[in-house]
Amino acid sequence: MKKLTSLLLAFALLLSLAACGEKKTTEQPGETSAADEQKAAGFSEQTRKAVADFVAMYGKDSAGYRGNAYVVSDFDNTTSVFDITYQTIACQLERMAFAMDVEALKTALASGLDLNADQNADWIADITAAYSHLWEKYGPFTPAGVDDETRKTMQEDAWWMEFAAKMRAFLFHVEDTTPEEVNYVWILYWFSGMKPEEVYALFYRSCSENEKVETQSVEWKSPAQIESRLGVIECAPFQRGVSVTQDVKDMFKAFHDGGIDVWICSASHLDGVCAAVDAFGLSEYVTGVIAMTQTLKNGVYAPSYDYETGYARDNRGNGNWQPTELAIRAMPGLEGKVTAIENALVPRYGCGPLAGFMDSSGDFNFCTEFDSMKFVICYNRANRKITEGAGLVAVLAVYQQQTLGYDLAAANAAGDTYYVLQGRDENGLRTMRPSNETIRLGETQARLFANEDNDALLQYAVGHSLTTADFLNTFARATAADDPNNPLGLAFGHLKNYRGYHSVAATAAQADAAA
């Protein structure tokens, strides 16, 4: 009876997900069918089948179900198409939604940075000078931002563009000049002075408004007529518009209905991710959130990261998010995502996650290191090189499917995680595609890989009959093209150290011992 129920569940899920898009076979690298030239939406056949198989094999109607099954999904560019933080700070700048006076802003911007390096002092001087002009004319500012009439007038003021363009450009500058442990947390400091509910409200408003916006590329440039230390700064283009597709919602519902808990693990602000879950209609299916924890002092956020008492959040419904009993004690990006899951979820469930969902190097560790991991979807950004974690997983997913002939059952029988590459269309209101290829913003041609290096790695794997373990353990570590031990002759990898594929055998006892 259980077997029959599992088969019926899988069949029902396939029908449900199939409604989101046409079935289509997976392309060979570089091939694009005529159907790809038309606007299409929906998970690929491979993804739909993998999700249905996963629920049937590990959900509540499976023979081995023990009630502790859970999956972990990144949020930005994984659960959502595009990044909720980048959308929110654009809204924050447009409305001047800040809870800091001039001196507090200066302190927040300087936090964690070397003011004697990379012209950081000049950047901060220009930004705070502009903020001071705006504060005197349109302030004091609040987390709710200025009203619509003031906003219109303010954005015609050259000092606003001086501030907005340089604030946004300074973010890119910090990302380019500092290590991840600095720039991952630095963006949190924009929300300093706010209460948790004010950060939640800012993200909720941004997600709700930008969900309806067709994707557009925005460029800001500081005005030439304002004298400053740095002069004119052109901010690199950034995307407006963010959403969660129906396919992802249906998948989370299938997990929830199948007795599999869904957790989000994100490098965005904790309050912001909770708000996004609610704003995009995921609250019914998401069990809880692990994300970046900013230090709370006297009820408002301070410009520092909370490594000691920052907790994951349980979803109680209707916008009620409560701290769990265990602190994450980590920055949930890169290796920190593994640590956060070990600290907050393994003691709760007694095991590691069964599936992971990713798009970037920040997700690579948790999606490859847990030996409990049965299934991973890598959302294809089509710009991930083999010097990035997602670029490696993109190649591995194609290799597993085309060369190893894996589906979920075959991969798991071989002791492997099953990796699936899922394409999307970044244009318009953003959709998934019934393909592993992606159409990037402003383009019409679907792409599988970032460049020819990805193809070269795929051919190497095929020619050397690599196992999944061989592939990941060989290519995860950053290796220069001229390294004498480089088997490929091309630069690859992104990690200084890598614990190894399926190296984390997480149990509650191990997590307790580590704590």
Buried (B, 14 or more C-beta within 10 A) or exposed (E): EEEEBBEEBBEBBBEBBBEBBBBBEBBEBEEBEEEBEEEBBBBBBBBBBBBBBBBBBBBBBBEEBEEBBBBBBBBBBBBBBBBBBBBBBBBBBBBBBBBBBBEBBBBBBBBBBEBEEBBBBBBBBBBBBBBBBBBEEBBEBBBEBBEEEBBEEBBEBBBBBBBBBBBBBBBEBBBEBBEBBBBBBBBBBBBBBBBBEBBBBBBBBBBBBBBEBEBEEEEBEBBEEBEBEBEBBEBEEBBBBBBBBBBBBBBBBBBBBBBBBBBBBBBBBBBBBBBBBBBBEBBEBBBBBBBBBBBBEEEBBBBBBBBEEBBBBBBEEEBEBEBBEBBBBBBBBBBBBBBBBBBBBBBBBBBBBBBBBBBBBBBBBBBBBBBBBBBBBBBBBBBBBBBBBBBBBBBBBBBBBBEBEBBBEEBBEEEBBBBBBBBBBBBEBBBBBBBBBBBBBEEEEBBBBBEEBBBBBBBBBBEEEBBBBEBBBBBBEBBEEEEEEBEBEBBBBBBEEBBEBBBBEBBBEBBEEEE
